[in-house]
Amino acid sequence: TPASTSNLNSAFNLNSTSNLNSTQEVETKKVRSTVGIELPDLKGVLGKASSEIWATRLEGLVELKCMLNFQRNFPQSAAPSVIEMLIGRLSDVHVKVSLAALDTLIHFIPKFPEISEEQLEAYFPAVLKFQGDSKESIRNSAGNLLKIIRECCTMETLLRISSRNLEFPDLSVKLGAIVFLQSLSLESESQPCLELGSAMRPLLLRLAGIITGESQNSATPDRLPAEAIVLLRILAVAHAVSFSEHVAKLPLTHIFAFRKILGTDFPQIEDLREEPVAKSPEKSRKSEHQEQEKNLQVETQAVTKGVSGIFDEISRGPPVAQSALTELLHFCRATHVLSWINFFSQFVNILEIAFRNSEPSIKELAAIVTKEVCLLVSQYDVKTLRSSLLKLMTSIAPNLAHPSRDVSRASTEAVEQLIEMIDSKPLAESLVQIFLESEIPVLASLRLFSLAQSKLDSQLLLQHLPKFFPILFEALKSDDGEIRKSTVFCLADLYYLLKEDLTPFLAALSTTQLKLVQIYYNRRLKNL
C-alpha cells in the first residue's frame, strides 16, 4: 500500500529532529510487519522517483531507501541509474524531495562506494549547501553524507572537487566548500600518507581570488574571506613544505598578499627580496572588468532566450506550466544572479500568471520557485527590486488561505522570505493597501499581517489604523471561525506593537472579545 504523505514526512525525518537510527528502526518494523510481501520492484521505484507529482517522488525515495536497507543483493547493474536519479532529486524544486534524496544517498553510497569524480561533482554542491542550512537535522544529514564520502574517495579527489566549488555562483556553496576544505586539510595533517598533491596550486589561486577581492562582489558576506584566511593559515602550518613549494609559483601579487595576511607564519622564500611594482592597475582593472562583462553578456543572452520561452509556456496546460516553472528554477540556479537579476520583473510576471492558475500543484510549485529565486536574489542589493517584490507578495497572498495545505504552506514560506527582503515602511504601506483596496480574501490578509508584524513600522500603522480597524471589527463578527480566530490573533499582535495607543480602538469590542484578545496577547508574551 503506498505510504501516505504524513508517513513520508515521518520516514524522512521532515517533521522532527530524531536521528537516522530511529528512522531506520521505524522502517525495519514496517518491513518486518509485511512478512511474505516482496520489496517493491526497482524499475517501478525509479519510475515513482521521477514522477511529476512531488508526493509520488517522495514515496519512490522512501521505497528505494527500504530496498537499500533490507535487500541483501541489490543489483550492481542498477547503480548508475540510481545515482543519476538521486543527483537529479537533490536539486528537486520541492524541499522534502531533495532532503529525501540526501538521506537516501547516505544509505546508497556505502553499498556502492565506487563513486566517479563526475558523479561526485554533480551532487557535491547540493550537499555543501545543505551543510549550511539553518535546521540542525538537515546539517546533520549533510555532515553524515560528507563523512561517508570521505571514506570512499581519495584526499586529492576531494580537494580537487571542493576547490572547484569555490567558483560556484551560490555563496552558500562557496562557504560550505571552504569549511569542508578546512577539515580536509587538518585531516591530511594527521595522516602522513595523505598528500595535497597537485590540488594545492589551483586551491591557492582560488583562495587568493576570494581573499584579495578579485572574485568578490558587493554582496559577498564578510565570513567568506574570513574563513578563506583560516583555511590559508591551516595550509601554511599543516602543510608547510608543500605550501611553500606551490606558493613560490604563484603570481607575485598573491605571494605578498599571503605574506601580509600570515605575517611570521609565512614560510620564507629566499629569492623574493621586495614586493613587485604594480603594473598599470587601471589597465588590469579594465581588462578584468571587460572579461566579467563579456561572461555576463553571454549568460544574459541565454537568459533572454530562456525567459521568452518560459513566458510562452506558462499560460498553457498544467503539465507544460509545471515544466516551465521547473525550467525557470533550474535556470536561475545554474547561472550567475547578475546575469538575470535585471529580468526579475519578467520573472514576477511569469509567477503571477502561475499563481492565477486554478491547479493547486502549479500554485505550490510557483511558491517554491518564488522562495528559491528570492533567496538567490537576496544575496545582492534588492532595493531596486522593491516594487517587484511587493507585487509578488500581493500575488502570493491569496494562497495563504488556500484550502490545500501544501499550497498554503509553500506560500507561507515564500511570503516569509519576501517580508525579510522588504523594508518596514513600504511593507506597512503595502499591507494597508491590501486591507483597504485589494480583492484578497480577509483570512489571507489577516495571515499576511501576522507574518509581517515583526517588521512593521508602528508609527505608520498608527497613522492608518482608523482606516482598516473597521475591517477588523467586522471580521470579528464573521460566521467563519477561522476568520474570527485570525482577527483575534491580529488584534493581539497590534496590541503588542502599539500598546496603549490601541486602547481607544479596542473600546468598540465587547467584553468577551476583549478577553480573547487579552488571552492571546498573554500567550504571545509567553512564547517570546
Secondary structure, DSSP 8 states (H G I E B T S, - for coil): ----HHHHHHHTTSSS---HHHHHHHHHHHHHTTTT-----HHHHHHHHT-SSHHHHHHHHHHHHHHHHH-TT--GGGHHHHHHHHHHHHT-SSHHHHHHHHHHHHHHTTT-----HHHHHHHHHHHHHHHT-SSHHHHHHHHHHHHHHHHHS-HHHHHHHHHHGGG-S-HHHHHHHHHHHHHHHHHHHH-TT---GGGHHHHHHHHHHHHHTTT--TT--THHHHHHHHHHHHHHHHTHHHHHHHHTTS-HHHHHHHHHHHGGGS---TT--S------HHHHHHHHHHHHHHHHHHHHHHHHHHHHHHHHHHTS-HHHHHHHHHHHHHHHHHS-HHHHGGGHHHHHHHHHHHHH-S-HHHHHHHHHHHHHHHHHHTTS--GGGHHHHHHHHHHHGGGGG-SSHHHHHHHHHHHHHHHHHS-HHHHHHHHHHHHHT----HHHHHHHHHHHGGG--HHHHHHHHHHHHHHHHHHTT-S-HHHHHHHHHHHHHHHHHHGGGGHHHHTTS-HHHHHHHHHHHHHHHHH-
